[in-house]
């Protein structure tokens, strides 16, 4: 198992992001595939893989955002690395390797005079062999203090990722609001088109754009659930046409979905830190 510090994660995540963007236009490898290779080559455990993927996502965002300096649209649009998918693919690779090896072995001829084989013994041996491989990807037992320090570092990394997602969401909506300064802007048509394509799920983004345009929120103070229900009922009365503005809305919608999952993870990590602090304090 690799013993990496922050410098190692930063270096490898930067390299993964650069390789991703360099091959993006030539059907290059996605972030997941690049992260899987790095994790496999360095024998990373699941917690290290999660940290590497989060760092790679952040580096990819920062590199593309910097490269788009001076452009009207500086919002990077790419598929984030999924650490759980990377961990799963490595686990499946280990299992597949054992299955292939077992299939390739030529079976011994049975000895009709030999005592019956204990099937449970073979099963135990196979499980023990698999555990030896899988344990290389699993976190070893650590002291509560080490777990606490790792959880605190994870919390700090999640805070950075949360800031990047906030920026991406704001940037996408700022670009839409900027269009309202042009002549012939029809805000009503823009909102009808958005609802026709995305339904009531797009309400937070529409109200955020309205706020930037100094317009009152949809429903003018009505209950959000009531407004969402009304938008849902109207969705099928309008025909939606995808365009540059709805593409930005889709980016904002996807970012908000990722943001909600990240907030849930932050809450879980915060609860873990609180519990570990009690253990360390009374240990």
TINURO-539029 format. One record per residue (C-alpha): x, y, z. Coordinates in steps of 0.02 Angstrom, whole numbers, plus 32768, in hexadecimal, padded with zeros to 4 digits. Example, Ala and Ser with C-alpha at 12.3 -4.5 7.8 and 13.67 -1.06 7.14 Angstrom:
residues 2
82677F1F8186 82AC7FCB8165 
This chain:
residues 283
800080008000 804580AB7FCF 806E81278059 804081CC8005 8043827C804B 7FEC83188008 807983397F8B 8062828D7F3C 7FA582A37F2A 7FBC83527EE1 804083177E65 7FDF827F7E26 7F3882DC7E1F 7F8983677DB8 7FD282E67D40 7F2A828D7D2F 7ED183327D08 7F5383637C86 7F4A82BA7C31 7E8B82C47C30 7E83836F7BDD 7F1283457B65 7EB182B07B23 7E0282F87B2F 7DF483287A78 7E4582857A3A 7DD1820E7A97 7E4E81FD7B24 7E3381A27BC7 7DB081E77C41 7DE1821C7CF1 7DA381787D3A 7E1581107CCB 7EAD817E7CEF 7E8B81797DAB 7E7580BB7DA4 7F2080A57D53 7F7581157DD3 7F1E80BC7E63 7F4B80107E20 8001803C7DFA 801A80847EA8 7FB280087F0D 7F40808D7F57 7EBB805C7FD4 7E0480977FC6 7E1B81318033 7EB481667FCF 7E5481487F2C 7DC681B97F68 7E4182437F93 7E9B82307EEB 7DF7823B7E89 7DBC82D57EE8 7E63832A7ECB 7E6182F97E12 7DB383457DFC 7DED83E77E4D 7E8C83EE7DE4 7E2C83CC7D44 7DB384597D6D 7E3E84D37D98 7EA784AA7CFD 7E1684BE7C83 7DD6855B7CD9 7E8285A97CCC 7E9085767C14 7DEA85CD7BEE 7E2686757C30 7DE087007BC5 7D5386947B80 7C9C86C37B98 7C7886177BDE 7CFB85D97C5B 7C9585487C9E 7CF184A27C88 7C79841A7C4F 7CB9836B7C73 7C8A82C97CC9 7CCF82C37D7A 7D35822F7DB6 7CCD81B77E20 7D3B816B7EA9 7CBE80E17ED0 7CC180A97E1A 7D8080A67E1D 7D81803E7EBD 7CFF7FC77E74 7D617FAE7DD1 7E007F847E30 7DA27F087E9E 7D557EB57E05 7E007EAB7DB2 7E457E4A7E46 7DB17DD17E44 7DBD7DBB7D86 7E777D957D91 7E587D077E0B 7DC87CC27DA4 7E307CC17D05 7EC27C6C7D5A 7E537BE47DA3 7E027BC37CF9 7EAB7BB27CA4 7EE97B277D18 7ED77A767CD6 7E747A0E7D54 7EC579767DA6 7E7B78CD7D7C 7E10788C7E0B 7E5377FF7E77 7DC1778B7E98 7E1A773F7F2F 7E4477E67F81 7DDE78218017 7D5778A37FEF 7D9779577FE5 7D5A79CF8068 7D027A547FFD 7D047AD1808A 7DC47AC9808F 7DD07AFC7FD9 7D537B897FF6 7DB77BCA808B 7E597BC68026 7E097C267F97 7DBF7CA9800C 7E687CBE8062 7EBD7CD87FB9 7E3F7D5A7F83 7E4A7DB48029 7F067DC48014 7EEC7E217F6F 7E587E8A7FA7 7EA97EC18049 7F287F207FE1 7E9B7F977FB1 7E4E7FA4805E 7E80801C80E7 7EE27FCC8175 7EA97FE08228 7EE48086826B 7EE480DA8313 7E5381538338 7ECE81E58333 7F0981B78284 7E5481A0824C 7E2C824B8293 7EBA82A08236 7E87824C8194 7DD1827C81AD 7E03833181CE 7E6C8334812F 7DD982EB80CE 7D6983738115 7DE483F780D9 7DEA83AA802A 7D2C83A58022 7D25845D8052 7D9684877FBE 7D2B841E7F49 7C8E84717F8C 7CD8851C7F65 7CFF84E57EB3 7C4D84A77E9A 7C06854A7EDD 7C7285A87E62 7C3D85397DD0 7B8385507DFA 7B92860D7E09 7BFA86187D6A 7B7885BA7D03 7AE986287D41 7B4D86C97D31 7B6386A27C79 7AA786907C62 7A8187317CBE 7AFF878C7C51 7A9387637BB9 7A0687CC7C01 7A68886A7BD7 7A55884B7B1D 79C588907AB7 792D88247A93 794787C17B35 78A5876A7B65 78B287277C15 780786D47C0F 7835866E7B74 78DA863D7BC4 788185FA7C60 77FA859F7BFE 787F85497B96 78E085187C32 784684D07C89 781484727BEC 78BF841D7BE8 78E684047CA1 784084127CFD 783084567DAF 78E084197DDB 792684B67D8B 78CA852C7E02 796485577E6F 79C985847DD4 793D85ED7D89 7929864F7E2B 79E586677E37 79E586B17D87 7950871F7DB6 79B0875F7E4E 7A43878D7DDF 79CB87E77D69 797A88437DFD 78D387EC7DE2 786387A67E6A 786486EA7E86 77EA867C7E28 774586787E86 776F87207ED6 778286D97F85 771086427F73 773D859C7FC4 77C985467F62 776C84A07F5D 76D384F97F14 773E854E7E8E 779484A97E63 76EC84517E50 76AE84DA7DDB 774C84D17D71 773C84147D66 768A84247D27 76BF84A47CA4 775484427C65 76EE83DC7BE9 769684737BA1 773784BD7B5A 77B3847C7ADA 786984857B11 78F784A77A98 79AA84897AD6 7A1D851E7ABC 7AB8856E7B07 7A5985B27B9C 7A07850C7BCA 7AB284BA7BB8 7AF185307C40 7A5985067CA9 7A7F844D7C96 7B30846C7CD6 7AEA84C87D6D 7A6C843B7D8D 7AF483B77D88 7B65841D7DF9 7AD884317E78 7ABB83747E78 7B7483567E99 7B7283DF7F1D 7AE3838C7F7D 7B4182E77F80 7BDE833F7FBC 7B8083998048 7B3C82F18082 7BED82AD8083 7C29834480E5 7BA383258168 7BD7826F8177 7C8E829E8189 7C638323820B 7C0482A18270 7C9782298262 7D1082B0829D 7CA182D78333 7C9C821F8363 7D588208834E 7D7C82A183B8 7D1A82528447 7D7C81B08435 7E248209842F 7DF6827984C1 7DC681E78530 7E45816C84EC 
